[in-house]
Amino acid sequence: MDWNIENEYFEKGVKLICGTDEAGRGPLCGNVVAGACILPPGIELPYLNDSKKLTEKRRDALYELITENAVSWAVAEATPAEIDEYNILNASQLAMRRAVKKLSPVPELVLVDGNVAREFTLPAVTLVGGDAISPSIAAASILAKVTRDRELYELDKRYPTLGLAKHKGYPTKAHYAALKAYIAGNGSIPDIYRRCFLKNLDEK
């Protein structure tokens, strides 16, 4: 992955650029997690790419490299309750803003994965598919994905019958079946679920 995107802004005099991306927009449960990262300009991190294109082992290795070498990095979240209140797009944006706000030093420019950048207090540029073309965003995507997966492993310990460690909360057939069985046995939906994602649960 080259530095062409960031270099355009470095050449214009921007010194501190951060990338931000989220993980977990599609799952039925758990937080949506955002990463934000300022990398040293031009750093080469082996196999750096969109987190979805990497194996879990490679993501974990890159997570360690990123956290060791970044100028600054952060993760932040929006909860299932916030997703229900604001919708998943707005909650994802909220998580990204929270992550960027935790960075120190403060970046001069934010590269946001996707085509939406809402209410950032810093100059923000959207990049569709940014996690595959911008090292800063790719690093943020790995921070977000690894953090969220680790959270799902912890949730799996709390709710072992739901299979969360396997499907990571995504809407698979097995997940719907396990959730229905859980509700039948316990009489309620666990508070880790996004109610707005379960409106058609009876049809699944």
Backbone bond lengths (Angstrom), bond angles and torsions (degrees), N, CA, C in turn:
res aa  C-N    CA-C-N  psi(-1)  N-CA   C-N-CA  omega(-1)  CA-C   N-CA-C  phi
1 M - - - 1.469 - - 1.531 109.33 -
2 D 1.332 116.80 127.57 1.468 119.12 -177.05 1.534 111.51 -93.64
3 W 1.311 114.46 174.46 1.457 121.88 -175.70 1.534 111.94 -103.66
4 N 1.320 117.55 21.58 1.468 120.50 -174.29 1.524 113.56 -57.05
5 I 1.336 116.97 -42.73 1.470 120.77 -178.09 1.527 109.84 -62.08
6 E 1.331 115.38 -55.30 1.465 119.69 -178.72 1.524 111.63 -62.17
7 N 1.337 116.17 -39.40 1.467 119.49 -177.46 1.526 112.68 -60.53
8 E 1.325 117.29 -33.33 1.476 120.49 176.86 1.523 110.79 -56.33
9 Y 1.339 115.34 -40.67 1.467 119.83 -177.78 1.527 111.67 -81.82
10 F 1.338 116.46 -34.46 1.469 118.69 174.88 1.532 110.24 -59.30
11 E 1.327 116.01 -40.10 1.470 120.53 -179.41 1.530 112.34 -66.58
12 K 1.323 116.33 -22.00 1.468 120.82 177.34 1.525 111.97 -88.71
13 G 1.339 115.82 1.35 1.465 119.77 176.16 1.511 115.36 101.88
14 V 1.335 117.35 -1.08 1.466 119.96 175.87 1.524 108.37 -73.18
15 K 1.322 116.73 130.92 1.463 119.59 -175.68 1.526 113.23 -103.56
16 L 1.319 116.82 -38.43 1.474 120.15 -176.28 1.527 110.17 -116.37
17 I 1.322 115.40 112.17 1.463 121.55 -179.43 1.523 108.53 -118.21
18 C 1.314 115.97 132.52 1.460 119.01 174.11 1.525 109.58 -116.40
19 G 1.310 115.20 150.47 1.458 120.97 170.72 1.510 108.95 -106.91
20 T 1.327 116.79 150.94 1.461 119.72 174.56 1.519 109.81 -140.38
21 D 1.313 114.97 144.73 1.464 122.11 -179.33 1.518 107.54 -156.21
22 E 1.330 115.29 162.10 1.460 119.33 179.97 1.519 111.19 -121.30
23 A 1.323 115.49 163.26 1.456 122.59 173.27 1.525 107.64 -133.26
24 G 1.321 114.82 139.04 1.461 118.03 174.62 1.506 115.74 98.69
25 R 1.329 117.96 31.20 1.467 118.69 175.94 1.522 112.07 -74.88
26 G 1.338 116.38 -32.67 1.458 120.06 -172.84 1.520 117.76 -87.58
27 P 1.332 119.92 -24.71 1.462 120.43 -175.91 1.527 114.55 -63.49
28 L 1.319 115.03 159.82 1.467 121.44 178.97 1.521 111.81 -79.73
29 C 1.334 116.68 -19.34 1.465 118.86 -172.65 1.524 111.08 -143.22
30 G 1.319 114.57 169.42 1.453 121.21 178.69 1.518 112.49 84.15
31 N 1.319 114.30 169.69 1.464 120.88 178.77 1.520 110.98 -73.20
32 V 1.323 116.09 154.86 1.457 119.52 162.42 1.531 104.93 -89.83
33 V 1.331 116.11 130.00 1.465 121.98 -172.51 1.520 109.71 -114.44
34 A 1.310 116.32 135.06 1.466 121.19 178.08 1.523 110.04 -116.65
35 G 1.317 114.74 145.72 1.457 121.07 172.45 1.517 109.42 -114.55
36 A 1.313 116.50 151.35 1.468 122.10 173.33 1.519 106.59 -138.47
37 C 1.334 115.96 139.64 1.462 117.90 -173.36 1.522 111.78 -151.24
38 I 1.329 115.48 133.41 1.467 122.74 169.04 1.520 106.35 -108.26
39 L 1.323 117.03 114.96 1.461 121.55 178.50 1.531 110.38 -96.49
40 P 1.324 118.33 152.29 1.466 120.02 170.70 1.533 108.69 -61.28
41 P 1.317 119.28 130.60 1.470 121.44 -177.29 1.524 112.17 -52.41
42 G 1.341 114.78 129.08 1.453 120.90 174.46 1.513 116.14 80.73
43 I 1.322 118.36 0.89 1.462 119.62 -178.51 1.536 110.11 -60.60
44 E 1.318 115.83 139.90 1.464 121.31 178.40 1.532 108.81 -103.65
45 L 1.310 116.40 114.58 1.462 121.64 176.32 1.524 108.12 -111.54
46 P 1.328 118.33 114.30 1.468 121.25 -174.49 1.530 112.31 -55.01
47 Y 1.332 115.39 131.41 1.475 123.87 175.46 1.532 113.62 70.63
48 L 1.315 118.27 10.39 1.469 119.67 179.58 1.525 109.49 -57.42
49 N 1.339 115.57 128.46 1.462 121.07 -177.61 1.523 108.37 -164.97
50 D 1.326 115.28 175.37 1.459 122.07 170.84 1.532 108.22 -48.94
51 S 1.328 117.01 128.65 1.472 121.18 -174.62 1.525 112.26 -57.49
52 K 1.339 116.99 -30.88 1.472 120.16 -177.60 1.533 111.90 -69.53
53 K 1.324 116.77 -18.05 1.470 120.35 -178.22 1.528 112.36 -94.30
54 L 1.321 116.99 4.05 1.462 121.44 -176.00 1.521 111.20 -112.51
55 T 1.324 116.59 152.43 1.460 120.10 173.04 1.531 109.01 -72.35
56 E 1.316 115.56 161.26 1.464 119.45 179.60 1.532 110.50 -60.69
57 K 1.326 116.44 -40.09 1.468 120.57 -179.73 1.527 110.79 -61.67
58 R 1.334 116.67 -43.38 1.460 120.43 -179.36 1.532 111.03 -69.46
59 R 1.330 116.19 -38.46 1.478 119.50 176.53 1.518 110.45 -60.29
60 D 1.330 116.37 -44.73 1.465 120.04 -179.26 1.533 111.14 -62.10
61 A 1.333 116.15 -40.41 1.474 119.83 179.36 1.527 110.51 -66.02
62 L 1.323 116.48 -41.94 1.469 120.41 178.80 1.523 111.43 -67.81
63 Y 1.317 116.74 -36.34 1.469 120.63 176.71 1.527 109.87 -54.93
64 E 1.335 116.09 -45.59 1.472 120.14 179.53 1.525 111.05 -63.99
65 L 1.334 117.02 -43.45 1.469 120.60 179.65 1.533 111.20 -63.46
66 I 1.329 115.89 -42.35 1.470 120.44 -178.18 1.526 110.39 -65.32
67 T 1.319 116.31 -47.91 1.471 118.80 -177.23 1.520 111.86 -67.68
68 E 1.331 117.24 -27.56 1.475 120.58 177.70 1.527 112.76 -77.32
69 N 1.341 116.85 -32.36 1.466 120.53 -169.96 1.526 115.19 -107.44
70 A 1.312 118.51 -15.17 1.467 120.68 -175.73 1.523 111.50 -64.50
71 V 1.314 115.63 147.41 1.469 121.42 170.93 1.522 108.32 -63.50
72 S 1.338 115.10 -42.33 1.459 121.92 175.45 1.523 108.34 -159.60
73 W 1.313 116.68 145.86 1.463 120.34 176.66 1.526 109.29 -149.01
74 A 1.319 115.35 157.26 1.466 119.91 -179.11 1.518 109.47 -159.49
75 V 1.313 115.50 155.37 1.458 121.41 168.53 1.519 108.20 -127.42
76 A 1.323 115.69 150.92 1.460 121.69 178.24 1.524 107.47 -151.17
77 E 1.329 116.28 168.17 1.457 119.73 -170.49 1.516 112.04 -140.37
78 A 1.321 114.94 163.85 1.457 122.51 164.33 1.525 105.96 -127.04
79 T 1.311 116.27 137.96 1.465 122.47 -171.35 1.529 111.67 -83.93
80 P 1.342 116.84 165.52 1.465 119.22 173.73 1.534 112.81 -54.57
81 A 1.338 116.88 -38.07 1.474 119.83 178.65 1.530 110.65 -63.49
82 E 1.337 117.01 -39.82 1.468 120.35 178.26 1.527 111.17 -69.56
83 I 1.332 116.46 -35.93 1.466 120.00 176.24 1.526 109.81 -62.58
84 D 1.343 116.88 -42.24 1.466 120.72 177.68 1.523 111.56 -64.23
85 E 1.324 116.01 -36.00 1.469 120.18 -176.58 1.521 112.43 -77.48
86 Y 1.329 117.05 -43.14 1.468 120.11 -170.53 1.528 114.39 -105.31
87 N 1.303 119.24 -14.08 1.469 130.69 -171.31 1.533 109.17 84.76
88 I 1.316 115.68 162.03 1.466 119.61 -169.75 1.528 112.64 -67.90
89 L 1.336 117.65 -36.27 1.470 119.10 179.41 1.525 110.66 -64.05
90 N 1.316 116.33 -49.87 1.468 119.71 -178.92 1.529 111.79 -65.74
91 A 1.334 116.81 -35.90 1.467 119.94 177.76 1.529 110.79 -67.27
92 S 1.334 117.00 -37.00 1.465 120.57 176.53 1.519 110.94 -63.87
93 Q 1.325 116.18 -42.67 1.461 120.78 177.34 1.530 110.72 -63.22
94 L 1.331 115.95 -39.94 1.466 120.92 178.15 1.526 110.78 -61.14
95 A 1.330 116.29 -44.55 1.471 120.46 179.12 1.527 110.68 -62.65
96 M 1.333 116.92 -41.10 1.468 119.74 179.65 1.525 111.00 -65.98
97 R 1.325 117.01 -41.96 1.479 119.22 178.13 1.532 110.43 -62.58
98 R 1.315 116.21 -40.12 1.469 119.97 178.79 1.529 111.06 -62.81
99 A 1.340 116.19 -41.50 1.466 119.54 -179.66 1.523 110.73 -65.15
100 V 1.331 116.86 -45.83 1.474 121.12 -179.57 1.526 110.44 -61.59
101 K 1.325 115.78 -38.31 1.473 120.30 -177.74 1.528 112.01 -64.82
102 K 1.325 117.84 -23.26 1.463 121.82 -178.30 1.534 112.67 -82.32
103 L 1.329 117.03 -10.05 1.473 120.00 -176.28 1.528 111.88 -72.48
104 S 1.303 115.07 142.70 1.465 121.52 173.47 1.524 107.33 -146.85
105 P 1.327 117.97 121.35 1.474 128.97 6.87 1.539 112.24 -68.80
106 V 1.321 114.02 164.27 1.465 120.54 -179.46 1.525 109.31 -75.49
107 P 1.342 117.96 126.90 1.470 119.21 178.75 1.526 111.82 -68.95
108 E 1.321 115.43 157.79 1.465 120.69 177.39 1.526 111.30 -93.24
109 L 1.335 116.08 -19.68 1.453 120.94 -177.98 1.527 108.52 -147.18
110 V 1.339 115.23 141.05 1.462 121.48 177.57 1.524 108.96 -114.10
111 L 1.331 116.44 124.25 1.459 121.55 172.47 1.524 107.02 -97.14
112 V 1.331 115.56 117.66 1.463 121.71 -173.32 1.529 109.68 -107.78
113 D 1.329 116.47 126.28 1.458 119.21 177.23 1.530 109.97 -68.30
114 G 1.332 115.88 134.90 1.464 119.86 178.84 1.514 111.79 107.34
115 N 1.337 114.99 -162.26 1.471 119.81 -177.95 1.523 112.82 -119.97
116 V 1.338 117.00 16.04 1.465 121.52 -179.44 1.523 109.29 -131.93
117 A 1.331 116.19 132.75 1.473 121.61 172.71 1.519 106.81 -139.72
118 R 1.312 116.56 99.05 1.462 121.66 -174.04 1.530 112.17 -105.59
119 E 1.308 114.89 129.21 1.468 123.28 167.23 1.530 114.38 62.50
120 F 1.323 117.36 25.19 1.462 118.69 172.40 1.521 108.53 -71.49
121 T 1.313 116.92 140.03 1.471 120.42 -179.30 1.525 111.22 -85.46
122 L 1.334 116.31 -8.02 1.464 121.97 178.06 1.523 108.99 -111.84
123 P 1.342 118.23 159.62 1.470 119.32 174.70 1.526 110.02 -56.01
124 A 1.327 116.48 131.48 1.465 121.37 -175.89 1.521 110.42 -132.07
125 V 1.315 115.31 138.01 1.467 122.43 179.18 1.522 108.02 -122.78
126 T 1.330 117.61 130.24 1.463 120.57 178.07 1.522 110.63 -88.88
127 L 1.314 115.14 146.16 1.469 121.75 177.50 1.523 108.90 -137.35
128 V 1.319 116.74 108.24 1.464 120.21 176.55 1.530 108.21 -68.32
129 G 1.331 115.84 128.48 1.465 119.92 -175.06 1.504 112.46 68.34
130 G 1.319 116.06 25.66 1.464 120.84 -176.22 1.511 114.16 -61.19
131 D 1.349 116.49 -28.39 1.466 118.70 -178.46 1.522 112.68 -70.46
132 A 1.340 116.93 -9.22 1.466 120.11 177.44 1.526 112.73 -104.18
133 I 1.354 116.95 -7.83 1.469 119.48 -175.85 1.530 114.00 -127.60
134 S 1.328 117.45 -13.02 1.462 120.84 -179.24 1.527 109.67 -118.92
135 P 1.326 118.49 119.34 1.462 119.93 177.61 1.532 112.97 -56.78
136 S 1.323 116.67 -36.81 1.472 120.38 -178.75 1.523 111.13 -64.21
137 I 1.332 116.38 -43.12 1.462 120.11 179.65 1.525 110.60 -73.06
138 A 1.331 117.06 -40.20 1.464 120.13 177.84 1.527 110.81 -57.61
139 A 1.325 116.57 -43.57 1.470 120.66 178.50 1.524 110.55 -62.22
140 A 1.335 116.38 -42.65 1.467 120.39 178.64 1.523 110.76 -63.11
141 S 1.331 116.55 -38.34 1.469 120.18 -179.05 1.524 110.68 -64.86
142 I 1.323 116.87 -36.94 1.465 120.83 178.83 1.525 110.70 -69.62
143 L 1.327 117.05 -42.97 1.469 120.22 176.44 1.528 110.75 -57.06
144 A 1.334 116.17 -43.88 1.464 120.88 -177.93 1.529 111.05 -68.09
145 K 1.323 116.98 -47.47 1.466 121.60 -175.97 1.522 111.78 -64.85
146 V 1.325 117.47 -45.99 1.461 120.43 -178.81 1.531 110.10 -64.79
147 T 1.325 116.34 -43.19 1.470 119.94 178.99 1.521 110.74 -60.42
148 R 1.330 116.85 -45.72 1.464 119.63 -177.93 1.521 111.39 -66.86
149 D 1.319 117.39 -43.02 1.468 119.38 179.11 1.524 110.99 -59.92
150 R 1.318 116.50 -40.08 1.466 119.61 178.96 1.530 111.06 -65.31
151 E 1.318 116.47 -36.25 1.468 119.98 176.35 1.527 110.75 -64.06
152 L 1.339 116.18 -38.69 1.466 119.44 -179.72 1.525 111.37 -67.89
153 Y 1.328 117.55 -33.99 1.464 119.42 175.46 1.530 110.47 -63.60
154 E 1.326 116.49 -36.71 1.469 119.99 177.22 1.531 111.00 -69.22
155 L 1.336 116.70 -41.44 1.470 120.18 177.60 1.527 110.84 -63.74
156 D 1.329 115.93 -32.99 1.464 120.14 178.67 1.533 111.04 -61.61
157 K 1.319 116.35 -33.02 1.472 119.40 177.75 1.526 111.12 -68.69
158 R 1.331 116.15 -32.77 1.469 120.49 179.09 1.524 112.11 -77.30
159 Y 1.328 115.32 -33.43 1.470 120.78 -176.65 1.538 108.98 -128.61
160 P 1.320 117.42 69.91 1.474 120.04 -171.78 1.524 114.71 -64.38
161 T 1.325 118.59 -21.81 1.470 119.57 -177.14 1.529 112.90 -81.63
162 L 1.327 117.36 -9.78 1.470 120.08 -174.56 1.530 113.62 -87.11
163 G 1.332 117.71 -13.40 1.463 120.20 177.45 1.514 114.92 72.11
164 L 1.329 116.86 26.96 1.469 120.76 -173.12 1.526 113.63 -64.26
165 A 1.328 117.24 -31.96 1.473 119.67 -179.54 1.530 110.77 -66.19
166 K 1.319 115.99 -26.47 1.464 119.86 -176.98 1.528 111.69 -84.89
167 H 1.341 116.69 -53.34 1.477 119.45 -174.68 1.522 113.62 -97.06
168 K 1.325 117.51 -3.85 1.470 123.49 177.12 1.537 112.85 57.34
169 G 1.331 115.74 25.20 1.462 119.15 176.47 1.513 114.77 91.07
170 Y 1.321 117.61 -4.57 1.465 119.75 -177.85 1.528 110.70 -71.07
171 P 1.326 116.95 156.74 1.466 121.46 -172.38 1.526 113.78 -79.45
172 T 1.323 116.29 69.67 1.459 120.86 176.46 1.536 109.65 -88.61
173 K 1.323 116.11 164.81 1.459 121.23 176.77 1.522 110.59 -58.29
174 A 1.331 115.06 -45.06 1.464 120.43 -179.06 1.531 110.91 -62.13
175 H 1.335 116.48 -37.51 1.466 119.90 179.59 1.523 110.97 -65.82
176 Y 1.320 116.54 -47.17 1.474 119.41 178.64 1.530 110.52 -59.06
177 A 1.318 116.84 -43.20 1.467 120.48 -179.33 1.526 110.89 -63.16
178 A 1.332 116.42 -43.63 1.468 120.74 -179.81 1.524 111.28 -65.83
179 L 1.346 116.07 -38.53 1.465 119.80 179.82 1.524 110.83 -66.65
180 K 1.323 116.58 -43.09 1.476 119.75 178.46 1.529 110.80 -62.05
181 A 1.319 116.73 -40.30 1.463 120.37 178.23 1.531 110.61 -64.82
182 Y 1.325 115.68 -39.62 1.470 120.01 178.40 1.533 110.25 -62.29
183 I 1.328 116.15 -46.67 1.474 120.50 -178.83 1.529 110.49 -63.28
184 A 1.338 116.30 -41.00 1.467 120.30 178.91 1.527 110.98 -61.59
185 G 1.326 116.38 -36.83 1.455 120.43 -177.55 1.519 114.70 -83.37
186 N 1.341 115.98 -27.30 1.468 120.08 -174.10 1.522 114.20 -114.19
187 G 1.305 116.79 -14.00 1.461 120.40 175.47 1.511 115.71 81.92
188 S 1.336 117.68 2.36 1.463 118.84 -179.26 1.527 110.38 -155.32
189 I 1.334 114.98 162.61 1.456 122.01 176.20 1.532 108.06 -87.57
190 P 1.326 119.00 131.63 1.478 119.87 178.01 1.530 111.23 -58.69
191 D 1.335 115.84 149.15 1.467 119.78 -176.06 1.524 113.24 -72.11
192 I 1.327 117.29 -3.00 1.469 119.53 176.29 1.527 111.45 -79.99
193 Y 1.333 117.15 -6.08 1.475 119.86 -176.69 1.524 112.21 -90.86
194 R 1.329 113.23 150.71 1.460 121.79 175.94 1.530 107.30 -90.55
195 R 1.309 115.95 106.13 1.469 119.41 -174.94 1.528 112.05 -58.41
196 C 1.336 116.07 -34.53 1.467 119.40 -178.07 1.526 111.99 -67.25
197 F 1.327 117.28 -15.66 1.466 121.07 178.73 1.524 111.99 -91.09
198 L 1.333 116.76 -5.86 1.465 120.91 -172.49 1.530 113.00 -113.36
199 K 1.330 116.69 18.82 1.463 119.86 -175.54 1.518 112.85 -63.23
200 N 1.335 117.19 -28.98 1.461 120.63 -178.97 1.535 111.79 -109.29
201 L 1.322 116.13 29.04 1.460 119.84 -174.59 1.528 111.36 -59.29
202 D 1.325 117.88 -38.77 1.471 120.72 -177.36 1.511 112.51 -62.51
203 E 1.335 116.06 -24.34 1.475 120.02 -177.82 1.526 111.93 -86.47
204 K 1.323 116.68 -9.55 1.469 119.54 -175.05 1.538 111.36 -84.60
